[in-house]
């Protein structure tokens, strides 16, 4: 997802030209905070070469 600057598993429609549509989930504030925290960790670890 472009919001996070890294790959985060999220429901999407993939076609012959790549991602055609990302289905935005309606998350609670707590779920959004947890997703943000996970995405930040993934981005940091990817930059460090650990993922």
mmCIF entry with sequence, helices, sheets and N, C-alpha, C, O atoms, coordinates in Angstrom:
data_MODEL
# 
_entry.id   MODEL 
# 
_entity.id                         1 
_entity.type                       polymer 
_entity.pdbx_number_of_molecules   1 
# 
_entity_poly.entity_id                      1 
_entity_poly.type                           'polypeptide(L)' 
_entity_poly.nstd_linkage                   no 
_entity_poly.nstd_monomer                   no 
_entity_poly.pdbx_seq_one_letter_code       
;(UNK)(UNK)(UNK)(UNK)(UNK)(UNK)(UNK)(UNK)(UNK)(UNK)(UNK)(UNK)(UNK)(UNK)(UNK)(UNK)
(UNK)(UNK)(UNK)(UNK)(UNK)(UNK)(UNK)(UNK)(UNK)(UNK)(UNK)(UNK)(UNK)(UNK)(UNK)(UNK)
(UNK)(UNK)(UNK)(UNK)(UNK)(UNK)(UNK)(UNK)(UNK)(UNK)(UNK)(UNK)(UNK)(UNK)(UNK)(UNK)
(UNK)(UNK)(UNK)
;
_entity_poly.pdbx_seq_one_letter_code_can   XXXXXXXXXXXXXXXXXXXXXXXXXXXXXXXXXXXXXXXXXXXXXXXXXXX 
_entity_poly.pdbx_strand_id                 A 
# 
loop_
_entity_poly_seq.entity_id 
_entity_poly_seq.num 
_entity_poly_seq.mon_id 
_entity_poly_seq.hetero 
1 1  UNK n 
1 2  UNK n 
1 3  UNK n 
1 4  UNK n 
1 5  UNK n 
1 6  UNK n 
1 7  UNK n 
1 8  UNK n 
1 9  UNK n 
1 10 UNK n 
1 11 UNK n 
1 12 UNK n 
1 13 UNK n 
1 14 UNK n 
1 15 UNK n 
1 16 UNK n 
1 17 UNK n 
1 18 UNK n 
1 19 UNK n 
1 20 UNK n 
1 21 UNK n 
1 22 UNK n 
1 23 UNK n 
1 24 UNK n 
1 25 UNK n 
1 26 UNK n 
1 27 UNK n 
1 28 UNK n 
1 29 UNK n 
1 30 UNK n 
1 31 UNK n 
1 32 UNK n 
1 33 UNK n 
1 34 UNK n 
1 35 UNK n 
1 36 UNK n 
1 37 UNK n 
1 38 UNK n 
1 39 UNK n 
1 40 UNK n 
1 41 UNK n 
1 42 UNK n 
1 43 UNK n 
1 44 UNK n 
1 45 UNK n 
1 46 UNK n 
1 47 UNK n 
1 48 UNK n 
1 49 UNK n 
1 50 UNK n 
1 51 UNK n 
# 
_struct_asym.id          A 
_struct_asym.entity_id   1 
# 
_struct_conf.conf_type_id            HELX_P 
_struct_conf.id                      HELX_P1 
_struct_conf.pdbx_PDB_helix_id       AA1 
_struct_conf.beg_label_comp_id       UNK 
_struct_conf.beg_label_asym_id       A 
_struct_conf.beg_label_seq_id        29 
_struct_conf.pdbx_beg_PDB_ins_code   ? 
_struct_conf.end_label_comp_id       UNK 
_struct_conf.end_label_asym_id       A 
_struct_conf.end_label_seq_id        47 
_struct_conf.pdbx_end_PDB_ins_code   ? 
_struct_conf.beg_auth_comp_id        UNK 
_struct_conf.beg_auth_asym_id        A 
_struct_conf.beg_auth_seq_id         29 
_struct_conf.end_auth_comp_id        UNK 
_struct_conf.end_auth_asym_id        A 
_struct_conf.end_auth_seq_id         47 
_struct_conf.pdbx_PDB_helix_class    1 
_struct_conf.details                 ? 
_struct_conf.pdbx_PDB_helix_length   19 
# 
_struct_conf_type.id          HELX_P 
_struct_conf_type.criteria    ? 
_struct_conf_type.reference   ? 
# 
_struct_sheet.id               AA1 
_struct_sheet.type             ? 
_struct_sheet.number_strands   2 
_struct_sheet.details          ? 
# 
_struct_sheet_order.sheet_id     AA1 
_struct_sheet_order.range_id_1   1 
_struct_sheet_order.range_id_2   2 
_struct_sheet_order.offset       ? 
_struct_sheet_order.sense        anti-parallel 
# 
loop_
_struct_sheet_range.sheet_id 
_struct_sheet_range.id 
_struct_sheet_range.beg_label_comp_id 
_struct_sheet_range.beg_label_asym_id 
_struct_sheet_range.beg_label_seq_id 
_struct_sheet_range.pdbx_beg_PDB_ins_code 
_struct_sheet_range.end_label_comp_id 
_struct_sheet_range.end_label_asym_id 
_struct_sheet_range.end_label_seq_id 
_struct_sheet_range.pdbx_end_PDB_ins_code 
_struct_sheet_range.beg_auth_comp_id 
_struct_sheet_range.beg_auth_asym_id 
_struct_sheet_range.beg_auth_seq_id 
_struct_sheet_range.end_auth_comp_id 
_struct_sheet_range.end_auth_asym_id 
_struct_sheet_range.end_auth_seq_id 
AA1 1 UNK A 12 ? UNK A 15 ? UNK A 12 UNK A 15 
AA1 2 UNK A 18 ? UNK A 22 ? UNK A 18 UNK A 22 
# 
loop_
_atom_site.group_PDB 
_atom_site.id 
_atom_site.type_symbol 
_atom_site.label_atom_id 
_atom_site.label_alt_id 
_atom_site.label_comp_id 
_atom_site.label_asym_id 
_atom_site.label_entity_id 
_atom_site.label_seq_id 
_atom_site.pdbx_PDB_ins_code 
_atom_site.Cartn_x 
_atom_site.Cartn_y 
_atom_site.Cartn_z 
_atom_site.occupancy 
_atom_site.B_iso_or_equiv 
_atom_site.pdbx_formal_charge 
_atom_site.auth_seq_id 
_atom_site.auth_comp_id 
_atom_site.auth_asym_id 
_atom_site.auth_atom_id 
_atom_site.pdbx_PDB_model_num 
ATOM 1   N N  . UNK A 1 1  ? 0.832   -1.185 0.000   1.00 0.00 ? 1  UNK A N  1 
ATOM 2   C CA . UNK A 1 1  ? 0.000   0.000  0.000   1.00 0.00 ? 1  UNK A CA 1 
ATOM 3   C C  . UNK A 1 1  ? 0.874   1.244  0.000   1.00 0.00 ? 1  UNK A C  1 
ATOM 4   O O  . UNK A 1 1  ? 1.841   1.344  0.756   1.00 0.00 ? 1  UNK A O  1 
ATOM 5   N N  . UNK A 1 2  ? 0.529   2.154  -0.830  1.00 0.00 ? 2  UNK A N  1 
ATOM 6   C CA . UNK A 1 2  ? 1.298   3.395  -0.937  1.00 0.00 ? 2  UNK A CA 1 
ATOM 7   C C  . UNK A 1 2  ? 1.286   4.187  0.360   1.00 0.00 ? 2  UNK A C  1 
ATOM 8   O O  . UNK A 1 2  ? 2.216   4.948  0.628   1.00 0.00 ? 2  UNK A O  1 
ATOM 9   N N  . UNK A 1 3  ? 0.246   4.020  1.169   1.00 0.00 ? 3  UNK A N  1 
ATOM 10  C CA . UNK A 1 3  ? 0.150   4.752  2.432   1.00 0.00 ? 3  UNK A CA 1 
ATOM 11  C C  . UNK A 1 3  ? 1.337   4.461  3.346   1.00 0.00 ? 3  UNK A C  1 
ATOM 12  O O  . UNK A 1 3  ? 1.743   5.311  4.138   1.00 0.00 ? 3  UNK A O  1 
ATOM 13  N N  . UNK A 1 4  ? 1.890   3.253  3.229   1.00 0.00 ? 4  UNK A N  1 
ATOM 14  C CA . UNK A 1 4  ? 2.926   2.810  4.152   1.00 0.00 ? 4  UNK A CA 1 
ATOM 15  C C  . UNK A 1 4  ? 4.318   2.739  3.539   1.00 0.00 ? 4  UNK A C  1 
ATOM 16  O O  . UNK A 1 4  ? 5.301   2.610  4.269   1.00 0.00 ? 4  UNK A O  1 
ATOM 17  N N  . UNK A 1 5  ? 4.425   2.819  2.239   1.00 0.00 ? 5  UNK A N  1 
ATOM 18  C CA . UNK A 1 5  ? 5.729   2.761  1.594   1.00 0.00 ? 5  UNK A CA 1 
ATOM 19  C C  . UNK A 1 5  ? 6.360   1.381  1.611   1.00 0.00 ? 5  UNK A C  1 
ATOM 20  O O  . UNK A 1 5  ? 7.566   1.237  1.415   1.00 0.00 ? 5  UNK A O  1 
ATOM 21  N N  . UNK A 1 6  ? 5.531   0.361  1.848   1.00 0.00 ? 6  UNK A N  1 
ATOM 22  C CA . UNK A 1 6  ? 6.017   -1.016 1.849   1.00 0.00 ? 6  UNK A CA 1 
ATOM 23  C C  . UNK A 1 6  ? 4.850   -1.944 1.526   1.00 0.00 ? 6  UNK A C  1 
ATOM 24  O O  . UNK A 1 6  ? 3.697   -1.516 1.465   1.00 0.00 ? 6  UNK A O  1 
ATOM 25  N N  . UNK A 1 7  ? 5.166   -3.209 1.325   1.00 0.00 ? 7  UNK A N  1 
ATOM 26  C CA . UNK A 1 7  ? 4.112   -4.176 1.044   1.00 0.00 ? 7  UNK A CA 1 
ATOM 27  C C  . UNK A 1 7  ? 3.409   -4.560 2.334   1.00 0.00 ? 7  UNK A C  1 
ATOM 28  O O  . UNK A 1 7  ? 4.043   -4.957 3.312   1.00 0.00 ? 7  UNK A O  1 
ATOM 29  N N  . UNK A 1 8  ? 2.098   -4.436 2.321   1.00 0.00 ? 8  UNK A N  1 
ATOM 30  C CA . UNK A 1 8  ? 1.267   -4.885 3.431   1.00 0.00 ? 8  UNK A CA 1 
ATOM 31  C C  . UNK A 1 8  ? 0.119   -5.662 2.807   1.00 0.00 ? 8  UNK A C  1 
ATOM 32  O O  . UNK A 1 8  ? -0.570  -5.148 1.926   1.00 0.00 ? 8  UNK A O  1 
ATOM 33  N N  . UNK A 1 9  ? -0.094  -6.900 3.254   1.00 0.00 ? 9  UNK A N  1 
ATOM 34  C CA . UNK A 1 9  ? -1.182  -7.711 2.710   1.00 0.00 ? 9  UNK A CA 1 
ATOM 35  C C  . UNK A 1 9  ? -2.523  -7.013 2.896   1.00 0.00 ? 9  UNK A C  1 
ATOM 36  O O  . UNK A 1 9  ? -2.885  -6.632 4.009   1.00 0.00 ? 9  UNK A O  1 
ATOM 37  N N  . UNK A 1 10 ? -3.246  -6.851 1.816   1.00 0.00 ? 10 UNK A N  1 
ATOM 38  C CA . UNK A 1 10 ? -4.520  -6.150 1.840   1.00 0.00 ? 10 UNK A CA 1 
ATOM 39  C C  . UNK A 1 10 ? -5.334  -6.669 0.664   1.00 0.00 ? 10 UNK A C  1 
ATOM 40  O O  . UNK A 1 10 ? -4.765  -6.929 -0.396  1.00 0.00 ? 10 UNK A O  1 
ATOM 41  N N  . UNK A 1 11 ? -6.651  -6.830 0.814   1.00 0.00 ? 11 UNK A N  1 
ATOM 42  C CA . UNK A 1 11 ? -7.453  -7.347 -0.296  1.00 0.00 ? 11 UNK A CA 1 
ATOM 43  C C  . UNK A 1 11 ? -7.396  -6.428 -1.517  1.00 0.00 ? 11 UNK A C  1 
ATOM 44  O O  . UNK A 1 11 ? -7.599  -5.218 -1.415  1.00 0.00 ? 11 UNK A O  1 
ATOM 45  N N  . UNK A 1 12 ? -7.114  -7.033 -2.670  1.00 0.00 ? 12 UNK A N  1 
ATOM 46  C CA . UNK A 1 12 ? -7.017  -6.246 -3.899  1.00 0.00 ? 12 UNK A CA 1 
ATOM 47  C C  . UNK A 1 12 ? -7.405  -7.109 -5.091  1.00 0.00 ? 12 UNK A C  1 
ATOM 48  O O  . UNK A 1 12 ? -7.361  -8.338 -5.034  1.00 0.00 ? 12 UNK A O  1 
ATOM 49  N N  . UNK A 1 13 ? -7.782  -6.444 -6.158  1.00 0.00 ? 13 UNK A N  1 
ATOM 50  C CA . UNK A 1 13 ? -8.056  -7.110 -7.434  1.00 0.00 ? 13 UNK A CA 1 
ATOM 51  C C  . UNK A 1 13 ? -6.803  -6.944 -8.283  1.00 0.00 ? 13 UNK A C  1 
ATOM 52  O O  . UNK A 1 13 ? -6.355  -5.826 -8.534  1.00 0.00 ? 13 UNK A O  1 
ATOM 53  N N  . UNK A 1 14 ? -6.247  -8.058 -8.718  1.00 0.00 ? 14 UNK A N  1 
ATOM 54  C CA . UNK A 1 14 ? -5.043  -8.054 -9.532  1.00 0.00 ? 14 UNK A CA 1 
ATOM 55  C C  . UNK A 1 14 ? -5.426  -8.474 -10.953 1.00 0.00 ? 14 UNK A C  1 
ATOM 56  O O  . UNK A 1 14 ? -6.078  -9.500 -11.149 1.00 0.00 ? 14 UNK A O  1 
ATOM 57  N N  . UNK A 1 15 ? -5.024  -7.691 -11.921 1.00 0.00 ? 15 UNK A N  1 
ATOM 58  C CA . UNK A 1 15 ? -5.316  -7.985 -13.316 1.00 0.00 ? 15 UNK A CA 1 
ATOM 59  C C  . UNK A 1 15 ? -4.039  -8.077 -14.121 1.00 0.00 ? 15 UNK A C  1 
ATOM 60  O O  . UNK A 1 15 ? -2.946  -8.091 -13.557 1.00 0.00 ? 15 UNK A O  1 
ATOM 61  N N  . UNK A 1 16 ? -4.167  -8.138 -15.430 1.00 0.00 ? 16 UNK A N  1 
ATOM 62  C CA . UNK A 1 16 ? -3.006  -8.291 -16.305 1.00 0.00 ? 16 UNK A CA 1 
ATOM 63  C C  . UNK A 1 16 ? -2.055  -7.102 -16.217 1.00 0.00 ? 16 UNK A C  1 
ATOM 64  O O  . UNK A 1 16 ? -0.881  -7.224 -16.568 1.00 0.00 ? 16 UNK A O  1 
ATOM 65  N N  . UNK A 1 17 ? -2.544  -5.956 -15.752 1.00 0.00 ? 17 UNK A N  1 
ATOM 66  C CA . UNK A 1 17 ? -1.710  -4.764 -15.621 1.00 0.00 ? 17 UNK A CA 1 
ATOM 67  C C  . UNK A 1 17 ? -1.286  -4.495 -14.181 1.00 0.00 ? 17 UNK A C  1 
ATOM 68  O O  . UNK A 1 17 ? -0.805  -3.405 -13.871 1.00 0.00 ? 17 UNK A O  1 
ATOM 69  N N  . UNK A 1 18 ? -1.457  -5.462 -13.314 1.00 0.00 ? 18 UNK A N  1 
ATOM 70  C CA . UNK A 1 18 ? -1.085  -5.290 -11.906 1.00 0.00 ? 18 UNK A CA 1 
ATOM 71  C C  . UNK A 1 18 ? -2.304  -5.018 -11.044 1.00 0.00 ? 18 UNK A C  1 
ATOM 72  O O  . UNK A 1 18 ? -3.397  -5.505 -11.332 1.00 0.00 ? 18 UNK A O  1 
ATOM 73  N N  . UNK A 1 19 ? -2.117  -4.242 -9.990  1.00 0.00 ? 19 UNK A N  1 
ATOM 74  C CA . UNK A 1 19 ? -3.209  -3.937 -9.063  1.00 0.00 ? 19 UNK A CA 1 
ATOM 75  C C  . UNK A 1 19 ? -4.212  -3.030 -9.756  1.00 0.00 ? 19 UNK A C  1 
ATOM 76  O O  . UNK A 1 19 ? -3.869  -1.937 -10.206 1.00 0.00 ? 19 UNK A O  1 
ATOM 77  N N  . UNK A 1 20 ? -5.450  -3.490 -9.837  1.00 0.00 ? 20 UNK A N  1 
ATOM 78  C CA . UNK A 1 20 ? -6.501  -2.699 -10.464 1.00 0.00 ? 20 UNK A CA 1 
ATOM 79  C C  . UNK A 1 20 ? -7.360  -1.983 -9.436  1.00 0.00 ? 20 UNK A C  1 
ATOM 80  O O  . UNK A 1 20 ? -7.891  -0.905 -9.702  1.00 0.00 ? 20 UNK A O  1 
ATOM 81  N N  . UNK A 1 21 ? -7.497  -2.585 -8.260  1.00 0.00 ? 21 UNK A N  1 
ATOM 82  C CA . UNK A 1 21 ? -8.358  -2.002 -7.243  1.00 0.00 ? 21 UNK A CA 1 
ATOM 83  C C  . UNK A 1 21 ? -7.946  -2.531 -5.884  1.00 0.00 ? 21 UNK A C  1 
ATOM 84  O O  . UNK A 1 21 ? -7.743  -3.735 -5.728  1.00 0.00 ? 21 UNK A O  1 
ATOM 85  N N  . UNK A 1 22 ? -7.818  -1.664 -4.905  1.00 0.00 ? 22 UNK A N  1 
ATOM 86  C CA . UNK A 1 22 ? -7.552  -2.061 -3.522  1.00 0.00 ? 22 UNK A CA 1 
ATOM 87  C C  . UNK A 1 22 ? -8.836  -1.851 -2.734  1.00 0.00 ? 22 UNK A C  1 
ATOM 88  O O  . UNK A 1 22 ? -9.391  -0.753 -2.705  1.00 0.00 ? 22 UNK A O  1 
ATOM 89  N N  . UNK A 1 23 ? -9.296  -2.915 -2.100  1.00 0.00 ? 23 UNK A N  1 
ATOM 90  C CA . UNK A 1 23 ? -10.512 -2.833 -1.300  1.00 0.00 ? 23 UNK A CA 1 
ATOM 91  C C  . UNK A 1 23 ? -10.162 -2.283 0.077   1.00 0.00 ? 23 UNK A C  1 
ATOM 92  O O  . UNK A 1 23 ? -9.533  -2.971 0.881   1.00 0.00 ? 23 UNK A O  1 
ATOM 93  N N  . UNK A 1 24 ? -10.561 -1.061 0.348   1.00 0.00 ? 24 UNK A N  1 
ATOM 94  C CA . UNK A 1 24 ? -10.275 -0.426 1.638   1.00 0.00 ? 24 UNK A CA 1 
ATOM 95  C C  . UNK A 1 24 ? -11.225 -0.984 2.688   1.00 0.00 ? 24 UNK A C  1 
ATOM 96  O O  . UNK A 1 24 ? -12.445 -0.894 2.549   1.00 0.00 ? 24 UNK A O  1 
ATOM 97  N N  . UNK A 1 25 ? -10.660 -1.554 3.728   1.00 0.00 ? 25 UNK A N  1 
ATOM 98  C CA . UNK A 1 25 ? -11.464 -2.117 4.799   1.00 0.00 ? 25 UNK A CA 1 
ATOM 99  C C  . UNK A 1 25 ? -11.873 -1.027 5.781   1.00 0.00 ? 25 UNK A C  1 
ATOM 100 O O  . UNK A 1 25 ? -11.127 -0.074 6.005   1.00 0.00 ? 25 UNK A O  1 
ATOM 101 N N  . UNK A 1 26 ? -13.045 -1.169 6.359   1.00 0.00 ? 26 UNK A N  1 
ATOM 102 C CA . UNK A 1 26 ? -13.488 -0.256 7.399   1.00 0.00 ? 26 UNK A CA 1 
ATOM 103 C C  . UNK A 1 26 ? -12.941 -0.793 8.718   1.00 0.00 ? 26 UNK A C  1 
ATOM 104 O O  . UNK A 1 26 ? -13.455 -1.769 9.263   1.00 0.00 ? 26 UNK A O  1 
ATOM 105 N N  . UNK A 1 27 ? -11.897 -0.148 9.222   1.00 0.00 ? 27 UNK A N  1 
ATOM 106 C CA . UNK A 1 27 ? -11.251 -0.588 10.440  1.00 0.00 ? 27 UNK A CA 1 
ATOM 107 C C  . UNK A 1 27 ? -11.647 0.299  11.607  1.00 0.00 ? 27 UNK A C  1 
ATOM 108 O O  . UNK A 1 27 ? -11.925 1.487  11.445  1.00 0.00 ? 27 UNK A O  1 
ATOM 109 N N  . UNK A 1 28 ? -11.667 -0.310 12.796  1.00 0.00 ? 28 UNK A N  1 
ATOM 110 C CA . UNK A 1 28 ? -11.866 0.485  13.996  1.00 0.00 ? 28 UNK A CA 1 
ATOM 111 C C  . UNK A 1 28 ? -10.579 1.274  14.256  1.00 0.00 ? 28 UNK A C  1 
ATOM 112 O O  . UNK A 1 28 ? -9.548  0.997  13.644  1.00 0.00 ? 28 UNK A O  1 
ATOM 113 N N  . UNK A 1 29 ? -10.634 2.241  15.147  1.00 0.00 ? 29 UNK A N  1 
ATOM 114 C CA . UNK A 1 29 ? -9.432  3.016  15.472  1.00 0.00 ? 29 UNK A CA 1 
ATOM 115 C C  . UNK A 1 29 ? -8.333  2.099  16.007  1.00 0.00 ? 29 UNK A C  1 
ATOM 116 O O  . UNK A 1 29 ? -7.163  2.266  15.663  1.00 0.00 ? 29 UNK A O  1 
ATOM 117 N N  . UNK A 1 30 ? -8.701  1.140  16.840  1.00 0.00 ? 30 UNK A N  1 
ATOM 118 C CA . UNK A 1 30 ? -7.717  0.206  17.401  1.00 0.00 ? 30 UNK A CA 1 
ATOM 119 C C  . UNK A 1 30 ? -7.089  -0.647 16.297  1.00 0.00 ? 30 UNK A C  1 
ATOM 120 O O  . UNK A 1 30 ? -5.875  -0.851 16.288  1.00 0.00 ? 30 UNK A O  1 
ATOM 121 N N  . UNK A 1 31 ? -7.906  -1.146 15.367  1.00 0.00 ? 31 UNK A N  1 
ATOM 122 C CA . UNK A 1 31 ? -7.387  -1.939 14.259  1.00 0.00 ? 31 UNK A CA 1 
ATOM 123 C C  . UNK A 1 31 ? -6.458  -1.111 13.378  1.00 0.00 ? 31 UNK A C  1 
ATOM 124 O O  . UNK A 1 31 ? -5.426  -1.605 12.925  1.00 0.00 ? 31 UNK A O  1 
ATOM 125 N N  . UNK A 1 32 ? -6.822  0.145  13.134  1.00 0.00 ? 32 UNK A N  1 
ATOM 126 C CA . UNK A 1 32 ? -5.986  1.041  12.328  1.00 0.00 ? 32 UNK A CA 1 
ATOM 127 C C  . UNK A 1 32 ? -4.633  1.268  13.004  1.00 0.00 ? 32 UNK A C  1 
ATOM 128 O O  . UNK A 1 32 ? -3.598  1.249  12.338  1.00 0.00 ? 32 UNK A O  1 
ATOM 129 N N  . UNK A 1 33 ? -4.635  1.481  14.321  1.00 0.00 ? 33 UNK A N  1 
ATOM 130 C CA . UNK A 1 33 ? -3.386  1.667  15.056  1.00 0.00 ? 33 UNK A CA 1 
ATOM 131 C C  . UNK A 1 33 ? -2.495  0.431  14.947  1.00 0.00 ? 33 UNK A C  1 
ATOM 132 O O  . UNK A 1 33 ? -1.282  0.543  14.768  1.00 0.00 ? 33 UNK A O  1 
ATOM 133 N N  . UNK A 1 34 ? -3.109  -0.749 15.058  1.00 0.00 ? 34 UNK A N  1 
ATOM 134 C CA . UNK A 1 34 ? -2.339  -1.992 14.965  1.00 0.00 ? 34 UNK A CA 1 
ATOM 135 C C  . UNK A 1 34 ? -1.785  -2.193 13.557  1.00 0.00 ? 34 UNK A C  1 
ATOM 136 O O  . UNK A 1 34 ? -0.646  -2.635 13.402  1.00 0.00 ? 34 UNK A O  1 
ATOM 137 N N  . UNK A 1 35 ? -2.571  -1.877 12.530  1.00 0.00 ? 35 UNK A N  1 
ATOM 138 C CA . UNK A 1 35 ? -2.099  -1.980 11.153  1.00 0.00 ? 35 UNK A CA 1 
ATOM 139 C C  . UNK A 1 35 ? -0.947  -1.006 10.916  1.00 0.00 ? 35 UNK A C  1 
ATOM 140 O O  . UNK A 1 35 ? 0.057   -1.370 10.303  1.00 0.00 ? 35 UNK A O  1 
ATOM 141 N N  . UNK A 1 36 ? -1.085  0.221  11.395  1.00 0.00 ? 36 UNK A N  1 
ATOM 142 C CA . UNK A 1 36 ? -0.017  1.222  11.259  1.00 0.00 ? 36 UNK A CA 1 
ATOM 143 C C  . UNK A 1 36 ? 1.272   0.739  11.925  1.00 0.00 ? 36 UNK A C  1 
ATOM 144 O O  . UNK A 1 36 ? 2.360   0.877  11.366  1.00 0.00 ? 36 UNK A O  1 
ATOM 145 N N  . UNK A 1 37 ? 1.138   0.175  13.121  1.00 0.00 ? 37 UNK A N  1 
ATOM 146 C CA . UNK A 1 37 ? 2.298   -0.329 13.859  1.00 0.00 ? 37 UNK A CA 1 
ATOM 147 C C  . UNK A 1 37 ? 2.983   -1.460 13.096  1.00 0.00 ? 37 UNK A C  1 
ATOM 148 O O  . UNK A 1 37 ? 4.210   -1.495 13.001  1.00 0.00 ? 37 UNK A O  1 
ATOM 149 N N  . UNK A 1 38 ? 2.198   -2.375 12.558  1.00 0.00 ? 38 UNK A N  1 
ATOM 150 C CA . UNK A 1 38 ? 2.761   -3.487 11.795  1.00 0.00 ? 38 UNK A CA 1 
ATOM 151 C C  . UNK A 1 38 ? 3.449   -3.005 10.525  1.00 0.00 ? 38 UNK A C  1 
ATOM 152 O O  . UNK A 1 38 ? 4.543   -3.462 10.196  1.00 0.00 ? 38 UNK A O  1 
ATOM 153 N N  . UNK A 1 39 ? 2.810   -2.085 9.812   1.00 0.00 ? 39 UNK A N  1 
ATOM 154 C CA . UNK A 1 39 ? 3.382   -1.575 8.573   1.00 0.00 ? 39 UNK A CA 1 
ATOM 155 C C  . UNK A 1 39 ? 4.688   -0.834 8.837   1.00 0.00 ? 39 UNK A C  1 
ATOM 156 O O  . UNK A 1 39 ? 5.634   -0.951 8.057   1.00 0.00 ? 39 UNK A O  1 
ATOM 157 N N  . UNK A 1 40 ? 4.749   -0.076 9.923   1.00 0.00 ? 40 UNK A N  1 
ATOM 158 C CA . UNK A 1 40 ? 5.969   0.632  10.286  1.00 0.00 ? 40 UNK A CA 1 
ATOM 159 C C  . UNK A 1 40 ? 7.101   -0.359 10.563  1.00 0.00 ? 40 UNK A C  1 
ATOM 160 O O  . UNK A 1 40 ? 8.233   -0.149 10.126  1.00 0.00 ? 40 UNK A O  1 
ATOM 161 N N  . UNK A 1 41 ? 6.797   -1.433 11.285  1.00 0.00 ? 41 UNK A N  1 
ATOM 162 C CA . UNK A 1 41 ? 7.800   -2.449 11.581  1.00 0.00 ? 41 UNK A CA 1 
ATOM 163 C C  . UNK A 1 41 ? 8.287   -3.114 10.296  1.00 0.00 ? 41 UNK A C  1 
ATOM 164 O O  . UNK A 1 41 ? 9.489   -3.327 10.134  1.00 0.00 ? 41 UNK A O  1 
ATOM 165 N N  . UNK A 1 42 ? 7.374   -3.445 9.381   1.00 0.00 ? 42 UNK A N  1 
ATOM 166 C CA . UNK A 1 42 ? 7.743   -4.069 8.115   1.00 0.00 ? 42 UNK A CA 1 
ATOM 167 C C  . UNK A 1 42 ? 8.647   -3.130 7.315   1.00 0.00 ? 42 UNK A C  1 
ATOM 168 O O  . UNK A 1 42 ? 9.667   -3.564 6.779   1.00 0.00 ? 42 UNK A O  1 
ATOM 169 N N  . UNK A 1 43 ? 8.287   -1.859 7.228   1.00 0.00 ? 43 UNK A N  1 
ATOM 170 C CA . UNK A 1 43 ? 9.082   -0.887 6.473   1.00 0.00 ? 43 UNK A CA 1 
ATOM 171 C C  . UNK A 1 43 ? 10.479  -0.745 7.073   1.00 0.00 ? 43 UNK A C  1 
ATOM 172 O O  . UNK A 1 43 ? 11.468  -0.717 6.341   1.00 0.00 ? 43 UNK A O  1 
ATOM 173 N N  . UNK A 1 44 ? 10.566  -0.655 8.407   1.00 0.00 ? 44 UNK A N  1 
ATOM 174 C CA . UNK A 1 44 ? 11.869  -0.503 9.064   1.00 0.00 ? 44 UNK A CA 1 
ATOM 175 C C  . UNK A 1 44 ? 12.740  -1.732 8.851   1.00 0.00 ? 44 UNK A C  1 
ATOM 176 O O  . UNK A 1 44 ? 13.916  -1.606 8.510   1.00 0.00 ? 44 UNK A O  1 
ATOM 177 N N  . UNK A 1 45 ? 12.175  -2.916 9.048   1.00 0.00 ? 45 UNK A N  1 
ATOM 178 C CA . UNK A 1 45 ? 12.951  -4.145 8.914   1.00 0.00 ? 45 UNK A CA 1 
ATOM 179 C C  . UNK A 1 45 ? 13.382  -4.371 7.465   1.00 0.00 ? 45 UNK A C  1 
ATOM 180 O O  . UNK A 1 45 ? 14.461  -4.907 7.214   1.00 0.00 ? 45 UNK A O  1 
ATOM 181 N N  . UNK A 1 46 ? 12.547  -3.968 6.517   1.00 0.00 ? 46 UNK A N  1 
ATOM 182 C CA . UNK A 1 46 ? 12.902  -4.100 5.108   1.00 0.00 ? 46 UNK A CA 1 
ATOM 183 C C  . UNK A 1 46 ? 14.097  -3.197 4.785   1.00 0.00 ? 46 UNK A C  1 
ATOM 184 O O  . UNK A 1 46 ? 15.025  -3.615 4.092   1.00 0.00 ? 46 UNK A O  1 
ATOM 185 N N  . UNK A 1 47 ? 14.071  -1.973 5.281   1.00 0.00 ? 47 UNK A N  1 
ATOM 186 C CA . UNK A 1 47 ? 15.191  -1.045 5.059   1.00 0.00 ? 47 UNK A CA 1 
ATOM 187 C C  . UNK A 1 47 ? 16.481  -1.557 5.689   1.00 0.00 ? 47 UNK A C  1 
ATOM 188 O O  . UNK A 1 47 ? 17.571  -1.342 5.160   1.00 0.00 ? 47 UNK A O  1 
ATOM 189 N N  . UNK A 1 48 ? 16.342  -2.241 6.834   1.00 0.00 ? 48 UNK A N  1 
ATOM 190 C CA . UNK A 1 48 ? 17.519  -2.790 7.519   1.00 0.00 ? 48 UNK A CA 1 
ATOM 191 C C  . UNK A 1 48 ? 18.001  -4.097 6.885   1.00 0.00 ? 48 UNK A C  1 
ATOM 192 O O  . UNK A 1 48 ? 19.049  -4.626 7.255   1.00 0.00 ? 48 UNK A O  1 
ATOM 193 N N  . UNK A 1 49 ? 17.237  -4.602 5.940   1.00 0.00 ? 49 UNK A N  1 
ATOM 194 C CA . UNK A 1 49 ? 17.604  -5.853 5.276   1.00 0.00 ? 49 UNK A CA 1 
ATOM 195 C C  . UNK A 1 49 ? 17.281  -7.085 6.080   1.00 0.00 ? 49 UNK A C  1 
ATOM 196 O O  . UNK A 1 49 ? 17.845  -8.152 5.835   1.00 0.00 ? 49 UNK A O  1 
ATOM 197 N N  . UNK A 1 50 ? 16.380  -6.958 7.039   1.00 0.00 ? 50 UNK A N  1 
ATOM 198 C CA . UNK A 1 50 ? 16.030  -8.086 7.888   1.00 0.00 ? 50 UNK A CA 1 
ATOM 199 C C  . UNK A 1 50 ? 14.798  -8.841 7.418   1.00 0.00 ? 50 UNK A C  1 
ATOM 200 O O  . UNK A 1 50 ? 14.482  -9.899 7.962   1.00 0.00 ? 50 UNK A O  1 
ATOM 201 N N  . UNK A 1 51 ? 14.101  -8.322 6.426   1.00 0.00 ? 51 UNK A N  1 
ATOM 202 C CA . UNK A 1 51 ? 12.930  -9.011 5.866   1.00 0.00 ? 51 UNK A CA 1 
ATOM 203 C C  . UNK A 1 51 ? 13.120  -9.166 4.375   1.00 0.00 ? 51 UNK A C  1 
ATOM 204 O O  . UNK A 1 51 ? 12.255  -9.720 3.697   1.00 0.00 ? 51 UNK A O  1 
# 
